[in-house]
Amino acid sequence: MFLDNLSYSILRLCDEGDLSYARAAERCDVSERYFGKIARRQTAPTIATLEKLCMGLNVRPDELLLPESGKNLILVSRTVCLECKQGICEYPVCPVCSGALERVGQRYCSYCGQRLSWEKFFLRPMDYKKKKQGRKYS
């Protein structure tokens, strides 16, 4: 997922800026070969290289790493009940990929990179005896 988003963003930015790989690599201070491998999803860049890519392409990290669908906030409204150390716990769910989120208030989904809004979200009191493990509730 990470490499797909990065590759898509690089290709889109090169296309929009009418940049060849050679010109883009030069602006990012990386070799043309390495830039091409990143763009083709053949290698994962280091944090230092990601910083160079952001500087060279004049974008923020989220513009480079998040999918286009991740640009708009989506409201979190569902939860899932899963077994945890305390018994059964209720976790919020990403509205795009349905992955259980690690905590209330996180800005991005850990699985799909979607930006999340918690504006109207709240955990409702629940009777855990009536809930079954893994069942989804809205």
KEMI-337828 format. One record per residue: residue number from 1; residue in three letters; x, y, z of N, C-alpha, C in turn. Coordinates in pm, 1 decimal. Layout:
// KEMI-337828
<lummi resi="NUM" resn="ala" n_u="X" n_v="Y" n_w="Z" ca_u="X" ca_v="Y" ca_w="Z" c_u="X" c_v="Y" c_w="Z"/>
...
END
This chain:
// KEMI-337828
<lummi resi="1" resn="met" n_u="83.3" n_v="-119.0" n_w="0.0" ca_u="0.0" ca_v="0.0" ca_w="0.0" c_u="87.7" c_v="125.4" c_w="0.0"/>
<lummi resi="2" resn="phe" n_u="186.5" n_v="129.0" n_w="88.8" ca_u="275.3" ca_v="244.6" ca_w="99.5" c_u="345.4" c_v="272.3" c_w="-32.7"/>
<lummi resi="3" resn="leu" n_u="404.1" n_v="166.9" n_w="-92.9" ca_u="476.1" ca_v="186.5" ca_w="-219.0" c_u="381.5" c_v="222.9" c_w="-333.2"/>
<lummi resi="4" resn="asp" n_u="260.4" n_v="168.4" n_w="-331.1" ca_u="162.0" ca_v="203.4" ca_w="-434.4" c_u="127.4" c_v="351.8" c_w="-428.7"/>
<lummi resi="5" resn="asn" n_u="101.1" n_v="401.3" n_w="-308.1" ca_u="66.9" ca_v="543.4" ca_w="-291.0" c_u="182.6" c_v="632.3" c_w="-333.8"/>
<lummi resi="6" resn="leu" n_u="303.2" n_v="596.8" n_w="-292.1" ca_u="422.0" ca_v="675.2" ca_w="-326.4" c_u="443.5" c_v="677.2" c_w="-477.3"/>
<lummi resi="7" resn="ser" n_u="434.9" n_v="560.4" n_w="-540.7" ca_u="454.2" ca_v="550.9" ca_w="-685.0" c_u="350.7" c_v="635.1" c_w="-760.1"/>
<lummi resi="8" resn="tyr" n_u="224.2" n_v="621.0" n_w="-719.9" ca_u="117.5" ca_v="697.6" ca_w="-784.2" c_u="142.9" c_v="847.4" c_w="-771.3"/>
<lummi resi="9" resn="ser" n_u="182.0" n_v="891.3" n_w="-651.4" ca_u="206.2" ca_v="1033.9" ca_w="-628.5" c_u="323.2" c_v="1084.5" c_w="-712.1"/>
<lummi resi="10" resn="ile" n_u="431.1" n_v="1006.7" n_w="-719.2" ca_u="547.1" ca_v="1046.9" ca_w="-798.4" c_u="509.6" c_v="1058.6" c_w="-946.1"/>
<lummi resi="11" resn="leu" n_u="439.3" n_v="958.1" n_w="-996.7" ca_u="398.3" ca_v="962.4" ca_w="-1137.6" c_u="306.4" c_v="1081.2" c_w="-1165.8"/>
<lummi resi="12" resn="arg" n_u="212.7" n_v="1105.8" n_w="-1074.4" ca_u="120.0" ca_v="1218.5" ca_w="-1090.8" c_u="194.2" c_v="1351.2" c_w="-1088.6"/>
<lummi resi="13" resn="leu" n_u="288.0" n_v="1367.0" n_w="-993.1" ca_u="362.4" ca_v="1493.2" ca_w="-982.1" c_u="453.8" c_v="1516.2" c_w="-1101.9"/>
<lummi resi="14" resn="cys" n_u="516.2" n_v="1409.4" n_w="-1150.8" ca_u="601.2" ca_v="1423.1" ca_w="-1270.4" c_u="516.7" c_v="1460.2" c_w="-1392.0"/>
<lummi resi="15" resn="asp" n_u="399.4" n_v="1398.6" n_w="-1402.4" ca_u="310.7" ca_v="1428.2" ca_w="-1514.2" c_u="258.6" c_v="1571.3" c_w="-1507.9"/>
<lummi resi="16" resn="glu" n_u="212.7" n_v="1613.4" n_w="-1388.6" ca_u="160.2" ca_v="1749.2" ca_w="-1372.9" c_u="267.8" c_v="1854.8" c_w="-1394.8"/>
<lummi resi="17" resn="gly" n_u="389.5" n_v="1825.7" n_w="-1350.3" ca_u="498.2" ca_v="1921.9" ca_w="-1363.8" c_u="577.3" c_v="1906.6" c_w="-1493.1"/>
<lummi resi="18" resn="asp" n_u="531.2" n_v="1814.3" n_w="-1581.2" ca_u="598.9" ca_v="1786.4" ca_w="-1707.1" c_u="747.6" c_v="1757.4" c_w="-1683.4"/>
<lummi resi="19" resn="leu" n_u="775.3" n_v="1669.9" n_w="-1584.3" ca_u="912.2" ca_v="1634.3" ca_w="-1547.7" c_u="946.0" c_v="1493.2" c_w="-1594.3"/>
<lummi resi="20" resn="ser" n_u="1063.6" n_v="1476.0" n_w="-1650.8" ca_u="1113.4" ca_v="1342.2" ca_w="-1680.3" c_u="1169.4" c_v="1284.3" c_w="-1550.6"/>
<lummi resi="21" resn="tyr" n_u="1192.8" n_v="1152.6" n_w="-1545.9" ca_u="1256.3" ca_v="1092.6" ca_w="-1428.7" c_u="1392.1" c_v="1157.4" c_w="-1402.8"/>
<lummi resi="22" resn="ala" n_u="1466.1" n_v="1183.5" n_w="-1510.5" ca_u="1600.4" ca_v="1241.3" ca_w="-1496.2" c_u="1593.7" c_v="1379.3" c_w="-1430.1"/>
<lummi resi="23" resn="arg" n_u="1501.8" n_v="1462.8" n_w="-1476.2" ca_u="1487.8" ca_v="1598.3" ca_w="-1419.9" c_u="1436.4" c_v="1592.3" c_w="-1275.9"/>
<lummi resi="24" resn="ala" n_u="1337.8" n_v="1506.7" n_w="-1250.9" ca_u="1284.2" ca_v="1493.5" ca_w="-1115.6" c_u="1389.9" c_v="1439.3" c_w="-1020.0"/>
<lummi resi="25" resn="ala" n_u="1467.2" n_v="1340.5" n_w="-1063.5" ca_u="1573.7" ca_v="1283.9" ca_w="-980.2" c_u="1678.2" c_v="1389.5" c_w="-947.5"/>
<lummi resi="26" resn="glu" n_u="1711.2" n_v="1472.0" n_w="-1044.6" ca_u="1808.1" ca_v="1579.5" ca_w="-1023.1" c_u="1755.7" c_v="1679.5" c_w="-919.3"/>
<lummi resi="27" resn="arg" n_u="1629.7" n_v="1717.5" n_w="-932.6" ca_u="1569.5" ca_v="1811.2" ca_w="-835.4" c_u="1564.9" c_v="1751.7" c_w="-694.5"/>
<lummi resi="28" resn="cys" n_u="1549.9" n_v="1618.4" n_w="-685.4" ca_u="1539.8" ca_v="1551.0" ca_w="-555.4" c_u="1675.8" c_v="1508.6" c_w="-500.8"/>
<lummi resi="29" resn="asp" n_u="1781.1" n_v="1531.0" n_w="-577.2" ca_u="1916.9" ca_v="1496.1" ca_w="-535.7" c_u="1932.2" c_v="1345.6" c_w="-508.0"/>
<lummi resi="30" resn="val" n_u="1873.9" n_v="1263.8" n_w="-597.8" ca_u="1892.4" ca_v="1119.1" ca_w="-594.5" c_u="1928.7" c_v="1073.9" c_w="-735.9"/>
<lummi resi="31" resn="ser" n_u="1984.5" n_v="954.7" n_w="-748.0" ca_u="2021.2" ca_v="907.0" ca_w="-881.1" c_u="1895.5" c_v="876.8" c_w="-962.9"/>
<lummi resi="32" resn="glu" n_u="1909.2" n_v="888.3" n_w="-1093.3" ca_u="1796.0" ca_v="862.1" ca_w="-1182.4" c_u="1750.3" c_v="716.9" c_w="-1169.1"/>
<lummi resi="33" resn="arg" n_u="1844.7" n_v="626.3" n_w="-1155.6" ca_u="1813.0" ca_v="484.3" ca_w="-1141.6" c_u="1732.9" c_v="457.6" c_w="-1013.5"/>
<lummi resi="34" resn="tyr" n_u="1776.7" n_v="516.3" n_w="-902.3" ca_u="1708.1" ca_v="498.9" ca_w="-773.4" c_u="1568.6" c_v="560.8" c_w="-778.7"/>
<lummi resi="35" resn="phe" n_u="1556.8" n_v="677.9" n_w="-838.7" ca_u="1427.7" ca_v="744.7" ca_w="-853.0" c_u="1331.6" c_v="656.5" c_w="-933.1"/>
<lummi resi="36" resn="gly" n_u="1381.7" n_v="599.1" n_w="-1041.6" ca_u="1299.1" ca_v="510.8" ca_w="-1124.9" c_u="1252.7" c_v="387.7" c_w="-1048.8"/>
<lummi resi="37" resn="lys" n_u="1340.0" n_v="330.8" n_w="-967.0" ca_u="1302.2" ca_v="213.3" ca_w="-887.2" c_u="1192.9" c_v="248.4" c_w="-785.6"/>
<lummi resi="38" resn="ile" n_u="1203.2" n_v="366.5" n_w="-726.1" ca_u="1099.9" ca_v="410.8" ca_w="-632.3" c_u="967.9" c_v="429.8" c_w="-706.9"/>
<lummi resi="39" resn="ala" n_u="973.5" n_v="494.6" n_w="-822.3" ca_u="852.3" ca_v="521.2" ca_w="-900.9" c_u="787.0" c_v="392.3" c_w="-950.7"/>
<lummi resi="40" resn="arg" n_u="866.5" n_v="288.4" n_w="-974.4" ca_u="813.4" ca_v="159.5" ca_w="-1022.8" c_u="784.1" c_v="61.3" c_w="-908.7"/>
<lummi resi="41" resn="arg" n_u="790.4" n_v="107.0" n_w="-784.6" ca_u="762.6" ca_v="24.5" ca_w="-665.7" c_u="860.5" c_v="-91.0" c_w="-649.5"/>
<lummi resi="42" resn="gln" n_u="982.9" n_v="-73.9" n_w="-694.2" ca_u="1082.1" ca_v="-180.3" ca_w="-682.6" c_u="1167.2" c_v="-167.4" c_w="-556.8"/>
<lummi resi="43" resn="thr" n_u="1162.7" n_v="-51.6" n_w="-491.7" ca_u="1237.3" ca_v="-32.3" ca_w="-367.4" c_u="1164.6" c_v="67.4" c_w="-278.6"/>
<lummi resi="44" resn="ala" n_u="1183.7" n_v="50.5" n_w="-148.7" ca_u="1124.8" ca_v="142.9" ca_w="-50.9" c_u="1232.4" c_v="243.6" c_w="-10.7"/>
<lummi resi="45" resn="pro" n_u="1204.9" n_v="371.8" n_w="-23.1" ca_u="1304.8" ca_v="472.6" ca_w="11.8" c_u="1320.6" c_v="488.0" c_w="163.2"/>
<lummi resi="46" resn="thr" n_u="1436.4" n_v="537.8" n_w="203.0" ca_u="1461.9" ca_v="567.4" ca_w="343.9" c_u="1389.7" c_v="697.3" c_w="380.7"/>
<lummi resi="47" resn="ile" n_u="1385.8" n_v="726.1" n_w="508.8" ca_u="1325.2" ca_v="852.1" ca_w="555.3" c_u="1400.5" c_v="971.0" c_w="496.5"/>
<lummi resi="48" resn="ala" n_u="1534.0" n_v="961.5" n_w="491.6" ca_u="1614.5" ca_v="1070.5" ca_w="434.7" c_u="1579.3" c_v="1092.5" c_w="287.7"/>
<lummi resi="49" resn="thr" n_u="1557.8" n_v="982.9" n_w="214.0" ca_u="1521.1" ca_v="995.1" ca_w="72.4" c_u="1380.2" c_v="1052.5" c_w="58.2"/>
<lummi resi="50" resn="leu" n_u="1288.7" n_v="1011.9" n_w="144.9" ca_u="1153.8" ca_v="1070.3" ca_w="140.7" c_u="1159.2" c_v="1221.0" c_w="161.2"/>
<lummi resi="51" resn="glu" n_u="1247.0" n_v="1263.9" n_w="251.3" ca_u="1263.7" ca_v="1407.7" ca_w="274.2" c_u="1315.7" c_v="1476.1" c_w="148.1"/>
<lummi resi="52" resn="lys" n_u="1411.7" n_v="1413.1" n_w="80.9" ca_u="1464.3" ca_v="1469.3" ca_w="-44.7" c_u="1355.3" c_v="1476.3" c_w="-151.5"/>
<lummi resi="53" resn="leu" n_u="1272.5" n_v="1371.2" n_w="-158.6" ca_u="1164.1" ca_v="1370.3" ca_w="-257.3" c_u="1065.2" c_v="1483.4" c_w="-230.3"/>
<lummi resi="54" resn="cys" n_u="1031.9" n_v="1503.4" n_w="-103.6" ca_u="938.7" ca_v="1611.5" ca_w="-68.1" c_u="996.7" c_v="1748.0" c_w="-103.9"/>
<lummi resi="55" resn="met" n_u="1123.6" n_v="1766.2" n_w="-71.1" ca_u="1188.7" ca_v="1894.1" ca_w="-101.1" c_u="1198.7" c_v="1916.1" c_w="-252.3"/>
<lummi resi="56" resn="gly" n_u="1242.9" n_v="1814.8" n_w="-324.3" ca_u="1262.1" ca_v="1827.5" ca_w="-468.3" c_u="1133.9" c_v="1845.3" c_w="-546.7"/>
<lummi resi="57" resn="leu" n_u="1027.6" n_v="1778.8" n_w="-501.7" ca_u="899.7" ca_v="1788.2" ca_w="-571.2" c_u="809.9" c_v="1896.0" c_w="-513.3"/>
<lummi resi="58" resn="asn" n_u="858.8" n_v="1961.4" n_w="-407.6" ca_u="789.6" ca_v="2073.3" ca_w="-343.2" c_u="649.4" c_v="2033.5" c_w="-294.4"/>
<lummi resi="59" resn="val" n_u="646.2" n_v="1923.1" n_w="-217.1" ca_u="520.4" ca_v="1874.6" ca_w="-159.4" c_u="541.3" c_v="1838.9" c_w="-12.7"/>
<lummi resi="60" resn="arg" n_u="430.0" n_v="1833.3" n_w="61.2" ca_u="433.6" ca_v="1787.6" ca_w="199.7" c_u="436.7" c_v="1634.9" c_w="200.1"/>
<lummi resi="61" resn="pro" n_u="485.0" n_v="1573.4" n_w="307.2" ca_u="487.8" ca_v="1426.1" ca_w="313.1" c_u="351.6" c_v="1360.8" c_w="292.1"/>
<lummi resi="62" resn="asp" n_u="244.2" n_v="1418.2" n_w="347.7" ca_u="113.0" ca_v="1356.2" ca_w="329.4" c_u="67.7" c_v="1360.5" c_w="183.5"/>
<lummi resi="63" resn="glu" n_u="110.2" n_v="1461.9" n_w="108.9" ca_u="75.2" ca_v="1469.8" ca_w="-33.0" c_u="147.5" c_v="1362.3" c_w="-113.3"/>
<lummi resi="64" resn="leu" n_u="262.7" n_v="1321.0" n_w="-64.3" ca_u="342.5" ca_v="1220.1" ca_w="-133.2" c_u="301.0" c_v="1078.1" c_w="-93.7"/>
<lummi resi="65" resn="leu" n_u="261.6" n_v="1059.1" n_w="31.5" ca_u="241.3" ca_v="923.3" ca_w="83.2" c_u="97.1" c_v="876.4" c_w="90.5"/>
<lummi resi="66" resn="leu" n_u="1.9" n_v="967.7" n_w="92.8" ca_u="-137.9" ca_v="926.7" ca_w="106.4" c_u="-205.3" c_v="912.5" c_w="-28.9"/>
<lummi resi="67" resn="pro" n_u="-296.6" n_v="816.7" n_w="-39.8" ca_u="-371.2" ca_v="804.0" ca_w="-165.6" c_u="-462.8" c_v="923.6" c_w="-184.5"/>
<lummi resi="68" resn="glu" n_u="-505.7" n_v="945.2" n_w="-306.2" ca_u="-594.7" ca_v="1057.4" ca_w="-334.8" c_u="-720.1" c_v="1052.4" c_w="-249.4"/>
<lummi resi="69" resn="ser" n_u="-774.8" n_v="932.3" n_w="-228.1" ca_u="-895.2" ca_v="921.8" ca_w="-145.9" c_u="-867.9" c_v="961.9" c_w="-2.0"/>
<lummi resi="70" resn="gly" n_u="-741.5" n_v="957.2" n_w="38.9" ca_u="-705.7" ca_v="991.6" ca_w="175.4" c_u="-697.3" c_v="1140.2" c_w="201.0"/>
<lummi resi="71" resn="lys" n_u="-716.1" n_v="1221.3" n_w="99.5" ca_u="-704.0" ca_v="1366.0" ca_w="115.8" c_u="-823.7" c_v="1426.2" c_w="188.2"/>
<lummi resi="72" resn="asn" n_u="-941.9" n_v="1367.8" n_w="168.6" ca_u="-1063.0" ca_v="1422.0" ca_w="229.1" c_u="-1093.6" c_v="1349.8" c_w="360.0"/>
<lummi resi="73" resn="leu" n_u="-1138.2" n_v="1426.2" n_w="456.3" ca_u="-1175.6" ca_v="1367.3" ca_w="584.6" c_u="-1301.6" c_v="1283.6" c_w="569.4"/>
<lummi resi="74" resn="ile" n_u="-1303.0" n_v="1167.6" n_w="633.8" ca_u="-1421.5" ca_v="1083.6" ca_w="636.5" c_u="-1456.6" c_v="1059.6" c_w="782.5"/>
<lummi resi="75" resn="leu" n_u="-1582.9" n_v="1071.7" n_w="812.8" ca_u="-1632.0" ca_v="1061.0" ca_w="949.6" c_u="-1630.9" c_v="916.3" c_w="998.9"/>
<lummi resi="76" resn="val" n_u="-1572.6" n_v="894.6" n_w="1115.4" ca_u="-1573.8" ca_v="763.7" ca_w="1180.4" c_u="-1705.6" c_v="751.3" c_w="1256.5"/>
<lummi resi="77" resn="ser" n_u="-1779.4" n_v="642.3" n_w="1231.5" ca_u="-1909.3" ca_v="629.2" ca_w="1297.1" c_u="-1939.7" c_v="487.9" c_w="1345.0"/>
<lummi resi="78" resn="arg" n_u="-1858.5" n_v="388.9" n_w="1306.1" ca_u="-1886.1" ca_v="250.5" ca_w="1344.9" c_u="-1781.3" c_v="198.7" c_w="1441.8"/>
<lummi resi="79" resn="thr" n_u="-1818.7" n_v="94.1" n_w="1514.0" ca_u="-1725.7" ca_v="27.5" ca_w="1605.0" c_u="-1733.7" c_v="-122.8" c_w="1584.6"/>
<lummi resi="80" resn="val" n_u="-1635.4" n_v="-193.1" n_w="1636.6" ca_u="-1633.8" ca_v="-338.5" ca_w="1636.2" c_u="-1593.7" c_v="-383.6" c_w="1776.4"/>
<lummi resi="81" resn="cys" n_u="-1652.0" n_v="-492.4" n_w="1821.0" ca_u="-1617.5" ca_v="-546.8" ca_w="1952.8" c_u="-1522.9" c_v="-664.3" c_w="1933.0"/>
<lummi resi="82" resn="leu" n_u="-1408.4" n_v="-657.8" n_w="1997.0" ca_u="-1306.7" ca_v="-762.1" ca_w="1986.6" c_u="-1258.7" c_v="-801.5" c_w="2125.3"/>
<lummi resi="83" resn="glu" n_u="-1211.0" n_v="-923.7" n_w="2137.5" ca_u="-1158.2" ca_v="-969.0" ca_w="2265.5" c_u="-1022.4" c_v="-903.6" c_w="2290.0"/>
<lummi resi="84" resn="cys" n_u="-1001.9" n_v="-856.9" n_w="2413.0" ca_u="-873.5" ca_v="-797.2" ca_w="2451.5" c_u="-839.5" c_v="-844.6" c_w="2592.4"/>
<lummi resi="85" resn="lys" n_u="-732.7" n_v="-794.7" n_w="2650.5" ca_u="-689.9" ca_v="-837.7" ca_w="2783.7" c_u="-794.9" c_v="-811.8" c_w="2890.0"/>
<lummi resi="86" resn="gln" n_u="-873.8" n_v="-706.3" n_w="2872.6" ca_u="-976.3" ca_v="-669.4" ca_w="2970.0" c_u="-1109.1" c_v="-743.4" c_w="2946.7"/>
<lummi resi="87" resn="gly" n_u="-1116.7" n_v="-830.3" n_w="2848.6" ca_u="-1241.3" ca_v="-899.7" ca_w="2814.0" c_u="-1278.1" c_v="-868.1" c_w="2671.5"/>
<lummi resi="88" resn="ile" n_u="-1390.0" n_v="-798.6" n_w="2652.9" ca_u="-1431.1" ca_v="-755.6" ca_w="2519.4" c_u="-1423.3" c_v="-604.1" c_w="2515.6"/>
<lummi resi="89" resn="cys" n_u="-1354.5" n_v="-551.9" n_w="2415.4" ca_u="-1333.9" ca_v="-407.5" ca_w="2401.9" c_u="-1398.0" c_v="-358.5" c_w="2272.2"/>
<lummi resi="90" resn="glu" n_u="-1438.4" n_v="-234.3" n_w="2273.3" ca_u="-1498.7" ca_v="-171.7" ca_w="2156.1" c_u="-1394.6" c_v="-81.8" c_w="2089.3"/>
<lummi resi="91" resn="tyr" n_u="-1374.2" n_v="-101.4" n_w="1958.7" ca_u="-1278.4" ca_v="-22.0" ca_w="1882.8" c_u="-1349.4" c_v="49.9" c_w="1768.8"/>
<lummi resi="92" resn="pro" n_u="-1309.4" n_v="172.3" n_w="1737.9" ca_u="-1364.5" ca_v="239.8" ca_w="1619.7" c_u="-1313.7" c_v="170.7" c_w="1493.1"/>
<lummi resi="93" resn="val" n_u="-1389.1" n_v="184.7" n_w="1382.6" ca_u="-1357.0" ca_v="118.2" ca_w="1256.4" c_u="-1341.1" c_v="221.4" c_w="1145.7"/>
<lummi resi="94" resn="cys" n_u="-1239.0" n_v="203.2" n_w="1060.8" ca_u="-1217.8" ca_v="291.0" ca_w="945.4" c_u="-1335.1" c_v="274.8" c_w="848.3"/>
<lummi resi="95" resn="pro" n_u="-1395.6" n_v="384.7" n_w="803.5" ca_u="-1508.8" ca_v="375.2" ca_w="711.3" c_u="-1470.8" c_v="329.7" c_w="570.1"/>
<lummi resi="96" resn="val" n_u="-1341.6" n_v="331.3" n_w="535.8" ca_u="-1298.7" ca_v="292.2" ca_w="401.7" c_u="-1261.5" c_v="144.3" c_w="394.9"/>
<lummi resi="97" resn="cys" n_u="-1170.7" n_v="100.0" n_w="484.4" ca_u="-1120.2" ca_v="-37.2" ca_w="475.7" c_u="-1176.8" c_v="-129.2" c_w="583.8"/>
<lummi resi="98" resn="ser" n_u="-1253.4" n_v="-75.7" n_w="677.3" ca_u="-1314.7" ca_v="-150.5" ca_w="788.0" c_u="-1213.5" c_v="-209.3" c_w="885.3"/>
<lummi resi="99" resn="gly" n_u="-1091.6" n_v="-156.9" n_w="884.5" ca_u="-991.0" ca_v="-200.5" ca_w="980.4" c_u="-1017.3" c_v="-140.2" c_w="1117.9"/>
<lummi resi="100" resn="ala" n_u="-994.4" n_v="-218.1" n_w="1223.4" ca_u="-1011.2" ca_v="-166.4" ca_w="1359.5" c_u="-900.3" c_v="-66.0" c_w="1387.8"/>
<lummi resi="101" resn="leu" n_u="-937.5" n_v="51.9" n_w="1433.2" ca_u="-841.1" ca_v="158.4" ca_w="1461.5" c_u="-782.2" c_v="139.3" c_w="1600.7"/>
<lummi resi="102" resn="glu" n_u="-657.7" n_v="180.7" n_w="1616.6" ca_u="-585.7" ca_v="158.2" ca_w="1741.4" c_u="-637.1" c_v="244.3" c_w="1855.9"/>
<lummi resi="103" resn="arg" n_u="-681.4" n_v="364.5" n_w="1825.2" ca_u="-725.9" ca_v="455.3" ca_w="1931.8" c_u="-823.8" c_v="558.7" c_w="1875.2"/>
<lummi resi="104" resn="val" n_u="-905.3" n_v="611.2" n_w="1961.4" ca_u="-996.7" ca_v="718.3" ca_w="1924.4" c_u="-914.2" c_v="844.8" c_w="1902.1"/>
<lummi resi="105" resn="gly" n_u="-942.1" n_v="914.7" n_w="1795.9" ca_u="-874.4" ca_v="1040.7" ca_w="1768.2" c_u="-755.2" c_v="1031.8" c_w="1675.2"/>
<lummi resi="106" resn="gln" n_u="-715.1" n_v="910.9" n_w="1631.2" ca_u="-600.0" ca_v="906.2" ca_w="1540.6" c_u="-637.7" c_v="970.0" c_w="1408.2"/>
<lummi resi="107" resn="arg" n_u="-543.4" n_v="1041.4" n_w="1348.7" ca_u="-572.4" ca_v="1123.7" ca_w="1231.0" c_u="-581.6" c_v="1044.3" c_w="1101.7"/>
<lummi resi="108" resn="tyr" n_u="-508.8" n_v="931.3" n_w="1092.7" ca_u="-506.5" ca_v="851.2" ca_w="971.3" c_u="-527.6" c_v="704.6" c_w="1005.6"/>
<lummi resi="109" resn="cys" n_u="-590.6" n_v="631.3" n_w="914.6" ca_u="-604.8" ca_v="487.1" ca_w="931.8" c_u="-468.3" c_v="422.5" c_w="911.2"/>
<lummi resi="110" resn="ser" n_u="-431.1" n_v="331.4" n_w="999.0" ca_u="-301.8" ca_v="263.4" ca_w="990.7" c_u="-295.0" c_v="167.7" c_w="872.6"/>
<lummi resi="111" resn="tyr" n_u="-409.2" n_v="124.5" n_w="821.6" ca_u="-412.4" ca_v="26.5" ca_w="714.2" c_u="-418.9" c_v="89.0" c_w="575.6"/>
<lummi resi="112" resn="cys" n_u="-507.4" n_v="186.0" n_w="556.0" ca_u="-527.7" ca_v="240.8" ca_w="421.1" c_u="-483.8" c_v="386.4" c_w="406.2"/>
<lummi resi="113" resn="gly" n_u="-448.0" n_v="453.5" n_w="516.5" ca_u="-399.8" ca_v="590.8" ca_w="508.6" c_u="-508.7" c_v="696.6" c_w="499.6"/>
<lummi resi="114" resn="gln" n_u="-633.9" n_v="657.2" n_w="510.0" ca_u="-744.4" ca_v="751.5" ca_w="500.5" c_u="-740.1" c_v="853.2" c_w="614.7"/>
<lummi resi="115" resn="arg" n_u="-762.4" n_v="981.9" n_w="583.4" ca_u="-774.2" ca_v="1085.0" ca_w="687.0" c_u="-908.9" c_v="1068.9" c_w="755.3"/>
<lummi resi="116" resn="leu" n_u="-909.7" n_v="1078.1" n_w="887.0" ca_u="-1030.1" ca_v="1049.7" ca_w="964.8" c_u="-1079.3" c_v="1172.1" c_w="1040.7"/>
<lummi resi="117" resn="ser" n_u="-1209.8" n_v="1184.0" n_w="1051.1" ca_u="-1273.2" ca_v="1289.1" ca_w="1130.3" c_u="-1345.2" c_v="1223.2" c_w="1247.4"/>
<lummi resi="118" resn="trp" n_u="-1327.4" n_v="1280.5" n_w="1365.8" ca_u="-1388.8" ca_v="1227.4" ca_w="1487.3" c_u="-1494.2" c_v="1324.5" c_w="1540.9"/>
<lummi resi="119" resn="glu" n_u="-1537.1" n_v="1415.9" n_w="1457.1" ca_u="-1625.0" ca_v="1524.9" ca_w="1497.1" c_u="-1749.0" c_v="1480.2" c_w="1575.3"/>
<lummi resi="120" resn="lys" n_u="-1819.7" n_v="1379.0" n_w="1528.0" ca_u="-1944.0" ca_v="1336.9" ca_w="1592.7" c_u="-1933.3" c_v="1197.7" c_w="1654.1"/>
<lummi resi="121" resn="phe" n_u="-1812.6" n_v="1147.0" n_w="1667.6" ca_u="-1794.2" ca_v="1011.5" ca_w="1718.4" c_u="-1793.8" c_v="1009.7" c_w="1870.6"/>
<lummi resi="122" resn="phe" n_u="-1857.9" n_v="909.3" n_w="1927.0" ca_u="-1847.8" ca_v="884.6" ca_w="2070.3" c_u="-1871.1" c_v="735.7" c_w="2094.8"/>
<lummi resi="123" resn="leu" n_u="-1804.7" n_v="681.7" n_w="2196.5" ca_u="-1826.7" ca_v="543.0" ca_w="2234.4" c_u="-1946.5" c_v="538.2" c_w="2327.3"/>
<lummi resi="124" resn="arg" n_u="-2043.9" n_v="460.1" n_w="2288.4" ca_u="-2164.8" ca_v="447.7" ca_w="2368.6" c_u="-2143.5" c_v="343.7" c_w="2478.1"/>
<lummi resi="125" resn="pro" n_u="-2203.3" n_v="364.1" n_w="2595.0" ca_u="-2196.7" ca_v="259.2" ca_w="2697.3" c_u="-2259.6" c_v="132.3" c_w="2640.9"/>
<lummi resi="126" resn="met" n_u="-2202.7" n_v="17.3" n_w="2670.2" ca_u="-2255.8" ca_v="-105.7" ca_w="2613.4" c_u="-2258.8" c_v="-217.8" c_w="2716.3"/>
<lummi resi="127" resn="asp" n_u="-2348.0" n_v="-311.9" n_w="2696.3" ca_u="-2357.1" ca_v="-431.2" ca_w="2779.7" c_u="-2274.4" c_v="-538.9" c_w="2710.2"/>
<lummi resi="128" resn="tyr" n_u="-2152.7" n_v="-563.4" n_w="2760.0" ca_u="-2059.7" ca_v="-654.8" ca_w="2694.2" c_u="-2109.3" c_v="-799.2" c_w="2691.7"/>
<lummi resi="129" resn="lys" n_u="-2198.2" n_v="-836.6" n_w="2781.1" ca_u="-2247.9" ca_v="-973.6" ca_w="2783.8" c_u="-2334.4" c_v="-1003.4" c_w="2660.9"/>
<lummi resi="130" resn="lys" n_u="-2398.9" n_v="-901.6" n_w="2606.5" ca_u="-2485.9" ca_v="-920.6" ca_w="2490.0" c_u="-2408.3" c_v="-915.2" c_w="2358.3"/>
<lummi resi="131" resn="lys" n_u="-2289.0" n_v="-860.1" n_w="2360.7" ca_u="-2209.5" ca_v="-845.4" ca_w="2238.7" c_u="-2125.1" c_v="-970.5" c_w="2216.3"/>
<lummi resi="132" resn="lys" n_u="-2112.7" n_v="-1012.8" n_w="2092.9" ca_u="-2030.2" ca_v="-1128.3" ca_w="2060.8" c_u="-1900.4" c_v="-1081.0" c_w="1997.1"/>
<lummi resi="133" resn="gln" n_u="-1792.9" n_v="-1153.0" n_w="2025.4" ca_u="-1661.0" ca_v="-1117.2" ca_w="1974.3" c_u="-1661.7" c_v="-1109.2" c_w="1821.5"/>
<lummi resi="134" resn="gly" n_u="-1602.5" n_v="-1001.1" n_w="1767.6" ca_u="-1586.4" ca_v="-986.2" ca_w="1624.4" c_u="-1709.7" c_v="-934.4" c_w="1552.3"/>
<lummi resi="135" resn="arg" n_u="-1820.7" n_v="-919.0" n_w="1619.9" ca_u="-1942.1" ca_v="-869.9" ca_w="1555.2" c_u="-1937.2" c_v="-717.3" c_w="1545.0"/>
<lummi resi="136" resn="lys" n_u="-1980.9" n_v="-663.1" n_w="1433.3" ca_u="-1975.9" ca_v="-518.2" ca_w="1410.5" c_u="-2107.3" c_v="-455.1" c_w="1450.2"/>
<lummi resi="137" resn="tyr" n_u="-2097.0" n_v="-335.5" n_w="1509.4" ca_u="-2213.4" ca_v="-258.1" ca_w="1551.8" c_u="-2199.0" c_v="-116.8" c_w="1502.5"/>
<lummi resi="138" resn="ser" n_u="-2308.9" n_v="-53.1" n_w="1469.9" ca_u="-2301.3" ca_v="85.8" ca_w="1427.6" c_u="-2370.8" c_v="175.8" c_w="1526.0"/>
END
